[in-house]
């Protein structure tokens, strides 16, 4: 009984972490798409965090 509760809790946590990561990835993609990459300095600073 207790083991199944822990498994359910671990699964729930994994799903929340996965959703959060997907949201963060989508935000970063939007930032890159919104930036002006024609300027080499802007392009470099945009991808410095990668």
N, CA, C and O atoms as CSV, one atom per row, in Angstrom:
chain,resi,resn,atom,element,x,y,z
A,1,UNK,N,N,0.823,-1.188,0.000
A,1,UNK,CA,C,0.000,0.000,0.000
A,1,UNK,C,C,0.876,1.264,0.000
A,1,UNK,O,O,0.663,2.172,-0.804
A,2,UNK,N,N,1.845,1.313,0.895
A,2,UNK,CA,C,2.702,2.486,0.979
A,2,UNK,C,C,3.592,2.610,-0.259
A,2,UNK,O,O,3.850,3.715,-0.735
A,3,UNK,N,N,4.056,1.478,-0.774
A,3,UNK,CA,C,4.905,1.498,-1.966
A,3,UNK,C,C,4.143,2.073,-3.149
A,3,UNK,O,O,4.689,2.879,-3.903
A,4,UNK,N,N,2.894,1.674,-3.323
A,4,UNK,CA,C,2.118,2.185,-4.460
A,4,UNK,C,C,1.893,3.685,-4.323
A,4,UNK,O,O,1.868,4.396,-5.327
A,5,UNK,N,N,1.729,4.172,-3.110
A,5,UNK,CA,C,1.583,5.608,-2.887
A,5,UNK,C,C,2.839,6.366,-3.275
A,5,UNK,O,O,2.767,7.446,-3.862
A,6,UNK,N,N,3.987,5.797,-2.947
A,6,UNK,CA,C,5.256,6.428,-3.319
A,6,UNK,C,C,5.459,6.415,-4.830
A,6,UNK,O,O,5.984,7.371,-5.400
A,7,UNK,N,N,5.044,5.338,-5.468
A,7,UNK,CA,C,5.161,5.256,-6.928
A,7,UNK,C,C,4.273,6.303,-7.586
A,7,UNK,O,O,4.686,6.957,-8.543
A,8,UNK,N,N,3.063,6.463,-7.079
A,8,UNK,CA,C,2.143,7.472,-7.623
A,8,UNK,C,C,2.724,8.872,-7.421
A,8,UNK,O,O,2.661,9.706,-8.324
A,9,UNK,N,N,3.287,9.130,-6.246
A,9,UNK,CA,C,3.880,10.443,-5.969
A,9,UNK,C,C,5.075,10.707,-6.883
A,9,UNK,O,O,5.232,11.815,-7.397
A,10,UNK,N,N,5.913,9.699,-7.085
A,10,UNK,CA,C,7.071,9.859,-7.970
A,10,UNK,C,C,6.629,10.106,-9.402
A,10,UNK,O,O,7.225,10.924,-10.104
A,11,UNK,N,N,5.596,9.409,-9.839
A,11,UNK,CA,C,5.076,9.602,-11.195
A,11,UNK,C,C,4.516,11.011,-11.357
A,11,UNK,O,O,4.752,11.663,-12.375
A,12,UNK,N,N,3.781,11.475,-10.365
A,12,UNK,CA,C,3.212,12.826,-10.415
A,12,UNK,C,C,4.320,13.878,-10.479
A,12,UNK,O,O,4.236,14.829,-11.256
A,13,UNK,N,N,5.345,13.705,-9.667
A,13,UNK,CA,C,6.468,14.641,-9.677
A,13,UNK,C,C,7.178,14.632,-11.027
A,13,UNK,O,O,7.532,15.688,-11.551
A,14,UNK,N,N,7.384,13.454,-11.586
A,14,UNK,CA,C,8.046,13.349,-12.889
A,14,UNK,C,C,7.236,14.057,-13.967
A,14,UNK,O,O,7.807,14.725,-14.829
A,15,UNK,N,N,5.921,13.921,-13.930
A,15,UNK,CA,C,5.067,14.591,-14.914
A,15,UNK,C,C,5.145,16.106,-14.766
A,15,UNK,O,O,5.180,16.827,-15.763
A,16,UNK,N,N,5.174,16.591,-13.530
A,16,UNK,CA,C,5.259,18.040,-13.307
A,16,UNK,C,C,6.605,18.596,-13.773
A,16,UNK,O,O,6.661,19.667,-14.377
A,17,UNK,N,N,7.677,17.876,-13.497
A,17,UNK,CA,C,9.002,18.309,-13.942
A,17,UNK,C,C,9.054,18.325,-15.462
A,17,UNK,O,O,9.578,19.266,-16.060
A,18,UNK,N,N,8.514,17.294,-16.084
A,18,UNK,CA,C,8.492,17.207,-17.550
A,18,UNK,C,C,7.719,18.387,-18.147
A,18,UNK,O,O,8.186,19.016,-19.097
A,19,UNK,N,N,6.553,18.686,-17.599
A,19,UNK,CA,C,5.749,19.810,-18.093
A,19,UNK,C,C,6.495,21.130,-17.935
A,19,UNK,O,O,6.485,21.970,-18.835
A,20,UNK,N,N,7.139,21.304,-16.789
A,20,UNK,CA,C,7.893,22.538,-16.545
A,20,UNK,C,C,9.032,22.686,-17.553
A,20,UNK,O,O,9.253,23.775,-18.083
A,21,UNK,N,N,9.748,21.607,-17.817
A,21,UNK,CA,C,10.847,21.658,-18.779
A,21,UNK,C,C,10.342,22.013,-20.170
A,21,UNK,O,O,10.966,22.809,-20.873
A,22,UNK,N,N,9.219,21.430,-20.572
A,22,UNK,CA,C,8.661,21.746,-21.888
A,22,UNK,C,C,8.269,23.215,-21.982
A,22,UNK,O,O,8.495,23.850,-23.012
A,23,UNK,N,N,7.683,23.763,-20.916
A,23,UNK,CA,C,7.320,25.183,-20.900
A,23,UNK,C,C,8.563,26.061,-21.034
A,23,UNK,O,O,8.558,27.029,-21.794
A,24,UNK,N,N,9.615,25.731,-20.308
A,24,UNK,CA,C,10.850,26.509,-20.373
A,24,UNK,C,C,11.488,26.427,-21.758
A,24,UNK,O,O,11.989,27.430,-22.265
A,25,UNK,N,N,11.476,25.262,-22.364
A,25,UNK,CA,C,12.019,25.109,-23.718
A,25,UNK,C,C,11.222,25.959,-24.698
A,25,UNK,O,O,11.802,26.632,-25.550
A,26,UNK,N,N,9.895,25.932,-24.583
A,26,UNK,CA,C,9.057,26.746,-25.468
A,26,UNK,C,C,9.351,28.234,-25.299
A,26,UNK,O,O,9.374,28.978,-26.279
A,27,UNK,N,N,9.575,28.671,-24.059
A,27,UNK,CA,C,9.906,30.080,-23.811
A,27,UNK,C,C,11.228,30.455,-24.478
A,27,UNK,O,O,11.332,31.509,-25.107
A,28,UNK,N,N,12.230,29.599,-24.342
A,28,UNK,CA,C,13.535,29.886,-24.940
A,28,UNK,C,C,13.452,29.897,-26.462
A,28,UNK,O,O,14.089,30.730,-27.106
A,29,UNK,N,N,12.683,28.994,-27.041
A,29,UNK,CA,C,12.499,28.983,-28.499
A,29,UNK,C,C,11.848,30.286,-28.943
A,29,UNK,O,O,12.257,30.869,-29.948
A,30,UNK,N,N,10.848,30.747,-28.213
A,30,UNK,CA,C,10.183,32.005,-28.552
A,30,UNK,C,C,11.156,33.177,-28.457
A,30,UNK,O,O,11.117,34.080,-29.293
A,31,UNK,N,N,12.023,33.172,-27.452
A,31,UNK,CA,C,13.016,34.242,-27.321
A,31,UNK,C,C,13.964,34.260,-28.513
A,31,UNK,O,O,14.274,35.324,-29.048
A,32,UNK,N,N,14.420,33.092,-28.927
A,32,UNK,CA,C,15.337,33.013,-30.065
A,32,UNK,C,C,14.632,33.466,-31.334
A,32,UNK,O,O,15.209,34.201,-32.135
A,33,UNK,N,N,13.395,33.038,-31.525
A,33,UNK,CA,C,12.655,33.422,-32.730
A,33,UNK,C,C,12.378,34.922,-32.761
A,33,UNK,O,O,12.308,35.513,-33.838
A,34,UNK,N,N,12.220,35.540,-31.597
A,34,UNK,CA,C,11.917,36.970,-31.538
A,34,UNK,C,C,13.167,37.842,-31.675
A,34,UNK,O,O,13.056,39.040,-31.932
A,35,UNK,N,N,14.339,37.260,-31.510
A,35,UNK,CA,C,15.562,38.059,-31.570
A,35,UNK,C,C,16.002,38.279,-33.014
A,35,UNK,O,O,15.668,37.510,-33.916
A,36,UNK,N,N,16.763,39.358,-33.199
A,36,UNK,CA,C,17.285,39.704,-34.522
A,36,UNK,C,C,18.640,39.038,-34.690
A,36,UNK,O,O,19.648,39.542,-34.193
A,37,UNK,N,N,18.672,37.920,-35.382
A,37,UNK,CA,C,19.909,37.154,-35.513
A,37,UNK,C,C,20.763,37.599,-36.695
A,37,UNK,O,O,21.804,36.997,-36.957
A,38,UNK,N,N,20.344,38.646,-37.417
A,38,UNK,CA,C,21.147,39.122,-38.544
A,38,UNK,C,C,22.396,39.867,-38.067
A,38,UNK,O,O,23.386,39.946,-38.794
A,39,UNK,N,N,22.351,40.413,-36.853
A,39,UNK,CA,C,23.513,41.079,-36.258
A,39,UNK,C,C,24.362,40.015,-35.545
A,39,UNK,O,O,23.876,39.360,-34.623
A,40,UNK,N,N,25.614,39.838,-35.959
A,40,UNK,CA,C,26.452,38.778,-35.370
A,40,UNK,C,C,26.610,38.882,-33.848
A,40,UNK,O,O,26.660,37.861,-33.161
A,41,UNK,N,N,26.690,40.103,-33.321
A,41,UNK,CA,C,26.837,40.261,-31.871
A,41,UNK,C,C,25.582,39.807,-31.132
A,41,UNK,O,O,25.666,39.179,-30.077
A,42,UNK,N,N,24.426,40.127,-31.694
A,42,UNK,CA,C,23.164,39.695,-31.088
A,42,UNK,C,C,23.041,38.180,-31.166
A,42,UNK,O,O,22.631,37.534,-30.203
A,43,UNK,N,N,23.396,37.620,-32.310
A,43,UNK,CA,C,23.321,36.168,-32.478
A,43,UNK,C,C,24.238,35.467,-31.478
A,43,UNK,O,O,23.857,34.464,-30.874
A,44,UNK,N,N,25.446,35.999,-31.305
A,44,UNK,CA,C,26.388,35.383,-30.361
A,44,UNK,C,C,25.853,35.449,-28.940
A,44,UNK,O,O,25.892,34.454,-28.217
A,45,UNK,N,N,25.357,36.602,-28.533
A,45,UNK,CA,C,24.850,36.727,-27.163
A,45,UNK,C,C,23.595,35.886,-26.948
A,45,UNK,O,O,23.348,35.403,-25.842
A,46,UNK,N,N,22.805,35.712,-28.001
A,46,UNK,CA,C,21.605,34.887,-27.889
A,46,UNK,C,C,21.965,33.439,-27.606
A,46,UNK,O,O,21.299,32.769,-26.816
A,47,UNK,N,N,23.014,32.959,-28.247
A,47,UNK,CA,C,23.377,31.552,-28.104
A,47,UNK,C,C,24.459,31.300,-27.067
A,47,UNK,O,O,24.898,30.162,-26.908
A,48,UNK,N,N,24.902,32.340,-26.352
A,48,UNK,CA,C,25.905,32.148,-25.307
A,48,UNK,C,C,25.396,31.254,-24.182
A,48,UNK,O,O,26.179,30.526,-23.571
A,49,UNK,N,N,24.108,31.300,-23.902
A,49,UNK,CA,C,23.554,30.516,-22.793
A,49,UNK,C,C,23.380,29.046,-23.147
A,49,UNK,O,O,23.105,28.227,-22.270
A,50,UNK,N,N,23.536,28.701,-24.426
A,50,UNK,CA,C,23.327,27.300,-24.835
A,50,UNK,C,C,24.466,26.436,-24.385
A,50,UNK,O,O,24.464,25.231,-24.638
